[in-house]
């Protein structure tokens, strides 16, 4: 049975797991306090700190490093890449240290994976990284030539949901056409067709969500940026962390919002329904790319556990295709299944090549 170490560094924690085949032996989340992270000026500087914690955790669980067949990490903010597996190599680590798209805790994962694996000849991979961008050229065009749409976002969970749908229906991923909505702290929608994510409405341009503002009236946004009351950082905070449900209702917890609705809060109902309708509208926006010929609409992510929310979306989009709900976002298992496909010869890992110009 294949044994895989799975790494998923986040901003305030490092999640890791060891899988034997499709089943986890253990999963653990190591929490990092602000005081522990304060000495590090850049995310890449946290590499040794986080690696030591990973090794200590493996020792605690009695996992010998030589027993591992592969290490799979969440992909960091690399240059635009294709979906699937990539070998972690020196070029990838250089990119994440020197020319990432942005600072992000996931950047450290590949560094740790390569370091642990290299000394023991254990292959290291990333799978369905954050910067997967397979958009068709026509879907990248905007009204401003130097601003192009991009596929960066919830690729790991949405593609895992599409692969699951294909598997459960006895089809190949390349032969299905599905629209997948990831419903979490950020909400994104993408179109899977011909074995690629051909269109992607990410959480900066699509529906508003528990934390994010989503698409906004552009003229008003530009005016706010220049009226003197908002800095770059306050504007980014408004649209990334203090938008959506937080801005309207003072909470990011959809369960709390639903309790308010049950208790007769009409404002909470209006805002929550508007968020669901926003999702439905953006699902429909993906359909013209395939002339409406969609096999299924898939709802996944944490909010997909909500029958209220998914029912609202279902009622507004089932004219397109049947709606399938896969609640939750098990990133650790998605990474493990991706690694297993490589180890079992079902998929070939691609090499990564660094570049000095990493933009989309």
C-alpha positions in Angstrom: 0.0 0.0 0.0 1.4 3.4 -1.0 2.2 5.8 1.9 2.1 9.5 1.2 2.9 12.6 3.3 0.4 15.4 2.6 1.4 19.0 3.3 -1.0 22.0 3.3 0.5 25.2 4.9 -1.9 27.9 5.7 -1.5 31.4 7.1 -1.9 30.4 10.8 -1.4 26.7 10.6 0.4 23.8 8.9 -1.9 20.9 8.1 -0.3 17.6 7.4 -1.5 14.0 7.0 -0.1 10.6 6.2 -2.2 8.4 3.9 -2.0 4.7 3.2 -3.7 4.4 -0.2 -7.0 6.4 0.0 -7.2 6.3 3.8 -5.6 8.7 6.2 -3.5 7.2 9.1 -3.7 10.6 10.8 -4.4 14.2 10.0 -3.1 17.1 12.2 -3.2 20.9 12.1 -0.3 22.6 13.8 -1.4 26.1 14.9 1.1 29.0 14.7 0.6 31.9 17.0 1.2 35.5 15.8 4.1 35.6 18.2 5.7 32.5 16.6 5.4 34.0 13.1 6.4 37.6 14.1 10.2 37.1 13.6 9.7 36.2 9.9 9.6 39.1 7.4 8.6 36.9 4.5 6.7 33.6 4.1 9.7 31.9 2.6 11.6 32.6 5.8 9.2 30.3 7.7 10.6 27.3 5.9 12.9 25.9 8.6 10.4 26.7 11.4 7.6 24.8 9.7 9.8 21.9 8.5 10.9 21.2 12.0 7.3 21.1 13.2 6.4 18.7 10.4 9.3 16.4 11.2 8.4 16.5 14.9 4.8 15.6 14.2 5.8 12.6 12.0 8.1 11.4 14.8 5.3 11.7 17.3 3.1 9.5 15.2 5.8 7.0 14.6 6.1 7.6 10.9 9.6 6.7 9.5 10.6 9.0 6.6 12.0 6.0 4.7 8.5 4.5 4.7 7.1 7.2 2.5 6.5 6.6 -1.2 5.8 10.2 -2.0 5.2 13.7 -0.6 2.4 15.8 -2.0 2.0 19.5 -1.1 -0.5 22.1 -1.9 0.8 24.3 -4.7 1.9 27.8 -4.0 1.6 31.0 -6.0 3.6 29.9 -9.0 3.5 31.1 -12.5 0.4 30.0 -14.5 0.4 26.2 -14.7 -1.8 23.4 -16.0 -4.0 21.3 -13.8 -2.7 18.0 -12.4 0.7 17.0 -10.9 4.0 18.8 -11.1 7.3 17.5 -9.8 8.8 19.7 -7.1 12.2 20.7 -8.3 14.9 23.4 -7.8 13.2 25.6 -10.3 9.9 25.5 -8.4 11.6 26.3 -5.1 13.5 29.2 -6.7 10.2 30.6 -8.1 8.5 30.4 -4.8 11.4 32.0 -3.0 12.3 34.7 -5.5 9.4 35.4 -7.9 6.1 34.1 -6.6 2.8 35.7 -7.6 2.3 36.9 -4.1 3.2 36.1 -0.5 1.2 33.0 0.6 1.9 30.3 3.2 1.4 27.6 0.7 4.6 28.7 -1.0 6.5 26.9 1.8 5.0 23.5 1.2 7.0 22.6 -1.9 10.2 23.8 -0.2 9.6 21.4 2.7 8.5 18.6 0.4 11.7 18.8 -1.7 13.9 19.1 1.3 12.5 16.0 3.1 12.2 14.0 -0.1 15.6 14.7 -1.7 17.8 13.1 0.9 15.8 9.9 0.8 15.0 9.7 -2.9 11.3 10.2 -2.2 9.4 12.0 -5.1 7.7 15.2 -4.2 4.7 16.8 -6.1 2.2 19.5 -6.0 -1.3 18.9 -7.3 -3.9 21.3 -8.8 -2.1 24.4 -7.6 -3.7 27.7 -6.8 -2.3 29.2 -10.1 -3.8 26.6 -12.5 -4.9 28.7 -15.4 -6.3 26.8 -18.4 -8.7 29.6 -19.5 -9.4 29.7 -23.2 -7.9 32.8 -24.8 -11.3 34.2 -25.5 -12.2 34.0 -21.8 -9.2 36.0 -20.7 -10.1 39.1 -22.7 -11.4 42.2 -20.9 -12.2 45.7 -22.1 -8.7 46.9 -20.9 -6.0 45.1 -22.9 -3.4 45.0 -20.1 -6.0 43.6 -17.6 -6.7 40.0 -18.3 -8.9 37.5 -16.5 -7.1 34.7 -14.8 -7.9 31.2 -13.3 -6.2 31.6 -10.0 -8.3 30.3 -7.1 -10.1 27.2 -5.8 -8.7 24.7 -8.4 -7.9 21.9 -6.0 -11.4 21.5 -4.6 -13.4 22.2 -7.7 -11.4 19.9 -9.9 -11.6 17.2 -7.2 -15.4 17.6 -7.3 -15.4 17.3 -11.1 -13.2 14.2 -11.1 -15.5 12.7 -8.5 -18.5 13.3 -10.6 -16.8 11.7 -13.6 -15.8 8.7 -11.6 -19.3 8.2 -10.0 -20.9 8.4 -13.4 -18.5 6.0 -15.1 -17.0 8.6 -17.4 -13.6 10.1 -18.0 -12.9 13.7 -16.8 -12.1 14.6 -20.4 -15.7 13.6 -21.5 -17.8 15.6 -19.0 -18.9 19.2 -19.0 -19.7 20.5 -15.6 -19.9 23.9 -13.9 -18.5 23.8 -10.3 -19.2 26.4 -7.6 -16.9 26.4 -4.6 -18.9 27.9 -1.7 -16.5 28.9 1.1 -15.1 32.0 2.7 -14.5 33.0 -0.9 -16.8 31.8 -3.7 -15.6 30.9 -7.2 -17.3 29.3 -10.2 -15.5 27.4 -13.0 -16.3 25.5 -16.2 -14.8 22.1 -16.8 -14.8 21.0 -20.5 -12.6 18.9 -22.7 -10.5 18.0 -19.7 -9.6 21.5 -18.8 -10.9 24.4 -16.6 -11.8 26.5 -19.6 -13.5 29.4 -17.7 -13.1 30.7 -14.2 -15.0 33.3 -12.3 -12.8 33.9 -9.2 -13.7 35.4 -5.9 -12.5 38.9 -6.8 -14.9 39.3 -9.8 -17.7 36.9 -9.0 -20.3 36.4 -6.2 -19.8 38.1 -2.9 -19.2 35.7 -0.1 -18.9 35.5 3.7 -15.6 37.5 3.6 -15.2 39.0 0.1 -17.0 41.7 -1.8 -17.0 40.0 -5.2 -17.6 42.1 -8.3 -18.4 45.7 -7.5 -19.6 48.8 -9.5 -16.2 49.9 -11.0 -16.8 53.6 -11.2 -17.7 53.8 -7.5 -14.6 51.7 -6.6 -12.3 54.0 -8.5 -13.9 57.0 -6.8 -13.3 55.5 -3.4 -9.7 54.8 -4.2 -9.0 58.4 -4.9 -11.2 60.3 -2.3 -8.4 60.2 0.3 -10.2 58.1 2.9 -9.0 54.7 1.7 -5.4 53.4 1.3 -4.4 50.4 -0.8 -4.4 48.2 2.3 -7.7 49.4 3.7 -9.4 48.8 0.3 -7.9 45.4 -0.1 -9.0 44.5 3.5 -12.5 45.7 2.6 -12.8 43.5 -0.5 -10.9 40.4 0.9 -11.7 40.1 4.6 -14.4 42.6 5.5 -16.7 42.4 2.5 -19.8 40.2 1.9 -21.6 38.9 4.9 -19.1 40.5 7.2 -19.9 43.9 5.8 -23.6 43.5 5.8 -24.3 41.4 8.9 -21.1 41.5 11.0 -20.4 37.8 10.7 -18.8 35.3 8.3 -20.6 32.3 9.8 -23.4 31.2 7.4 -24.9 29.0 10.2 -25.4 32.1 12.3 -27.0 33.9 9.4 -29.4 31.0 9.0 -30.3 31.1 12.7 -31.1 34.8 12.3 -33.4 34.0 9.3 -35.2 31.3 11.4 -35.8 34.0 14.0 -37.4 36.3 11.5 -34.5 38.6 10.6 -35.6 40.0 7.3 -32.3 41.8 6.6 -30.3 38.6 7.1 -32.7 36.8 4.7 -32.4 39.5 2.0 -28.5 39.5 2.2 -28.2 35.7 2.3 -30.6 35.2 -0.5 -28.8 37.8 -2.5 -25.5 35.9 -2.0 -27.1 32.7 -3.2 -28.6 34.5 -6.2 -25.2 35.9 -7.0 -23.8 32.4 -7.1 -26.6 31.2 -9.4 -26.1 34.2 -11.8 -22.4 33.4 -12.0 -23.1 29.7 -12.7 -25.3 30.7 -15.6 -22.5 33.0 -16.9 -20.3 30.0 -17.5 -22.9 28.2 -19.6 -22.7 30.2 -22.9 -19.1 29.0 -23.4 -20.5 25.5 -24.1 -23.8 26.7 -25.6 -25.6 25.6 -22.5 -24.7 21.9 -23.0 -23.9 21.1 -19.4 -24.0 17.6 -17.8 -24.2 18.9 -14.2 -23.8 21.8 -11.9 -21.8 20.8 -8.8 -21.9 22.7 -5.5 -19.0 22.1 -3.1 -17.2 23.8 -0.2 -18.3 24.4 3.4 -21.5 26.3 2.7 -22.6 23.4 0.5 -23.6 21.7 3.8 -26.4 24.2 4.0 -29.7 22.8 2.6 -31.2 26.3 2.6 -28.4 27.8 0.5 -28.0 24.9 -2.0 -31.8 24.6 -2.4 -32.0 28.3 -3.4 -29.2 27.9 -6.0 -30.8 24.6 -7.3 -34.1 26.3 -7.9 -32.4 29.0 -9.9 -30.0 27.0 -12.1 -31.5 23.5 -12.6 -32.9 24.7 -15.9 -29.3 24.3 -17.1 -28.5 20.9 -15.7 -29.0 18.6 -12.7 -27.5 20.0 -9.5 -25.1 17.7 -7.6 -24.0 18.6 -4.1 -20.6 17.5 -2.7 -20.3 19.4 0.6 -17.0 20.2 2.2 -13.5 20.7 0.9 -11.2 17.9 1.8 -8.0 19.3 0.4 -5.9 16.7 2.1 -7.7 13.8 0.5 -7.7 15.6 -2.9 -3.9 16.0 -2.7 -3.5 12.3 -1.7 -5.7 11.1 -4.6 -3.7 13.2 -7.0 -0.4 11.8 -5.7 -1.8 8.2 -6.0 -2.8 8.8 -9.6 0.9 9.6 -10.3 2.3 6.7 -8.3 -0.2 4.3 -10.0 0.7 5.4 -13.5 -2.7 6.9 -14.2 -1.2 10.4 -14.6 2.3 11.8 -15.4 3.8 14.6 -13.3 5.0 17.6 -15.3 8.3 19.3 -14.8 8.3 22.9 -13.7 10.4 25.6 -15.3 11.1 28.9 -13.6 10.7 32.3 -15.2 11.7 35.9 -14.3 8.3 37.2 -15.5 5.7 35.2 -13.6 2.6 37.2 -14.4 -0.7 35.9 -15.8 
